[in-house]
Amino acid sequence: MLNIALPKGRLGEKVYGMFAAAGYECPAILENNRKLIFENERAGVRYFWVKPSDVAIYVERGAADVGVAGKDILLEYAPDVYELLDLNVGRCRMAVAAKKDFRDDTGRTLRVATKFTRIAREYYASLGRDIDIIHLNGSIEIAPILGLSDVIVDIVETGKTLLENDLEPLETIAPVSARLIANKAAFKFKSQAIEAIQEGLRRQVKYDD
């Protein structure tokens, strides 16, 4: 039985559809209930829903053999897992954004508001830019408006939220999408089953023309 961690929410439901189409369906998961664990002995899979940011923890520590996590989570927490496949869903980007009239004064420390502190720190270190990181957990767009920060580092999907708050993206740090990840020990001992799921999902991945 393979233990599979899926992120709660729309992305998880979309990803489960890919697993089902690949032959790893579990009809009970679609029932309207509060259960978190579902299994299909015939298909040899056990699914469980977890908070998106926790998927990598379950996989890294072996509670799940495989899981689906956003590239943003993998970049931020750097879990010790194998990244097997880009599922090409949940696509967005990690970006720097600021007020439309922002001009970077390189003579002083740049104030950066974000919940992705590792990503921000590594990005600006690569540019040789001194920064002061302000860790926030939500409503990050407000920070530059109220003068708390000069810029923000955050996920940008359509850019509509930025636009509505008089902000604009300045630079893309990295593209983000859902990735299939595996526990390293599980990949060694259950390689055949995991590679079969990987190949089944690969056939479900849709790429832009």
C-alpha positions in Angstrom: 0.0 0.0 0.0 1.4 3.4 -1.0 0.6 6.3 1.3 -0.1 9.5 -0.7 -0.3 13.0 0.8 -2.6 15.3 -1.2 -3.0 19.1 -0.5 -6.4 20.1 0.7 -8.4 22.3 -1.6 -9.0 22.8 -5.3 -5.4 21.9 -6.3 -5.6 18.6 -4.4 -8.9 17.8 -6.1 -7.5 18.5 -9.5 -4.4 16.4 -8.7 -6.5 13.5 -7.4 -8.3 13.6 -10.8 -4.9 12.9 -12.4 -4.2 10.0 -10.1 -7.6 8.6 -10.8 -7.2 8.9 -14.6 -3.8 7.1 -14.2 -5.6 4.1 -12.6 -5.3 5.0 -8.9 -8.9 6.0 -8.2 -10.5 5.9 -4.8 -14.2 6.7 -5.1 -14.6 7.3 -1.3 -12.5 10.4 -1.5 -15.3 12.1 -3.5 -17.9 11.5 -0.8 -19.2 14.5 1.1 -17.7 13.8 4.6 -15.0 14.9 7.0 -12.8 11.9 6.6 -9.1 12.6 5.9 -7.9 9.1 5.0 -9.2 7.0 2.1 -7.9 3.7 0.7 -8.4 1.4 -2.3 -6.8 -1.9 -1.6 -7.2 -3.1 -5.1 -5.3 -0.1 -6.5 -2.8 -0.4 -3.6 -3.1 3.3 -2.5 -4.1 5.1 0.6 -4.7 8.9 0.2 -4.9 11.5 2.9 -5.6 15.2 2.9 -3.2 17.6 4.6 -2.6 21.3 4.7 -0.6 22.2 1.5 2.4 23.5 3.3 2.6 20.2 5.4 2.7 17.8 2.5 6.5 17.9 2.2 6.9 17.2 6.0 4.7 14.1 5.8 6.8 12.9 2.8 10.2 13.8 4.2 9.5 12.1 7.5 8.1 9.0 5.9 4.4 9.2 7.0 3.7 9.4 3.2 5.6 7.6 0.5 4.7 10.2 -2.1 2.9 13.5 -2.2 2.1 16.6 -4.2 3.6 19.9 -3.1 3.9 23.3 -4.8 7.4 24.3 -5.9 7.1 27.3 -3.6 7.0 25.0 -0.6 9.9 23.0 -1.9 12.0 26.2 -2.4 11.1 27.7 0.9 11.5 24.6 3.2 14.0 22.6 1.1 12.8 19.2 2.3 15.1 16.2 1.8 12.9 14.5 -0.7 13.0 13.5 -4.4 11.2 15.8 -6.8 10.0 13.3 -9.5 7.6 15.2 -11.8 6.2 18.6 -12.7 2.5 18.1 -12.9 2.0 21.5 -14.7 -1.1 22.4 -12.6 -1.5 25.1 -10.0 0.8 27.3 -12.1 1.8 30.7 -10.9 5.1 32.4 -10.0 7.1 33.7 -7.1 7.7 37.4 -7.7 8.9 40.6 -6.3 6.2 43.4 -6.3 6.1 47.0 -5.2 4.1 50.2 -5.6 4.0 51.5 -9.2 6.1 54.5 -8.4 8.8 52.4 -6.6 12.5 53.1 -7.4 15.1 51.1 -5.6 17.6 53.2 -3.7 20.6 50.9 -3.6 22.3 53.1 -1.1 20.2 51.8 1.7 18.9 48.4 3.0 15.8 47.2 1.1 12.9 46.3 3.3 11.2 43.1 2.0 7.9 41.8 3.4 7.2 38.1 2.8 6.3 34.8 4.3 8.8 33.1 2.0 11.9 34.2 3.9 14.3 31.6 2.6 13.4 32.3 -1.0 13.7 36.1 -0.5 17.0 35.8 1.3 18.6 33.6 -1.3 17.2 35.6 -4.2 18.6 38.9 -2.9 21.9 37.3 -1.8 22.4 36.2 -5.4 22.0 39.9 -6.4 24.4 41.0 -3.6 21.6 43.2 -2.2 21.3 44.0 1.5 17.8 43.4 2.8 15.8 43.6 6.0 13.2 40.8 5.9 9.8 41.4 7.6 8.1 38.1 8.1 4.3 38.3 7.6 1.8 35.5 7.3 -1.0 37.2 5.4 -2.2 40.3 3.6 1.3 41.0 2.5 0.1 43.4 -0.2 -0.7 46.0 2.5 3.0 46.2 3.7 4.3 48.6 1.0 1.0 50.6 1.0 1.4 51.4 4.7 5.2 52.0 4.4 6.1 48.9 6.3 8.2 47.6 3.4 9.6 48.7 0.1 8.8 45.5 -1.8 7.1 42.2 -1.2 8.0 38.6 -2.3 4.9 36.6 -2.9 3.0 34.2 -5.1 1.5 35.9 -8.1 -1.2 34.1 -10.1 -3.1 36.6 -12.3 -1.7 39.8 -10.8 -5.2 41.1 -10.1 -4.8 41.4 -6.4 -1.6 43.5 -6.9 -3.3 45.7 -9.5 -6.3 46.3 -7.2 -3.8 47.5 -4.5 -1.8 49.7 -6.8 1.1 47.3 -6.9 2.9 45.7 -9.8 5.3 42.8 -10.2 8.9 43.8 -10.8 10.8 40.5 -11.2 10.0 36.8 -11.4 12.0 34.8 -9.0 10.8 31.3 -10.1 7.9 29.6 -11.8 5.7 27.6 -9.5 3.6 24.6 -10.1 2.6 21.3 -8.3 5.3 18.7 -8.1 5.2 14.9 -7.4 7.7 14.3 -4.6 8.8 11.0 -2.9 10.3 10.0 0.4 13.9 8.8 -0.3 13.7 5.6 1.7 10.3 4.7 0.2 11.7 5.3 -3.3 14.4 2.8 -2.6 12.2 0.1 -1.2 9.0 0.7 -3.2 10.6 1.9 -6.4 8.5 -0.2 -8.7 5.2 1.1 -7.3 6.3 4.7 -7.1 7.7 4.7 -10.6 4.5 3.2 -11.9 2.5 6.1 -10.4 5.1 8.5 -11.8 4.7 7.1 -15.3 0.9 7.0 -15.0 0.8 10.7 -13.9 3.3 11.7 -16.6 0.7 10.5 -19.2 -1.9 12.9 -17.6 0.3 16.0 -17.7 -1.0 18.5 -20.2 1.5 21.0 -21.6 0.8 24.2 -23.5 0.9 23.9 -27.3 
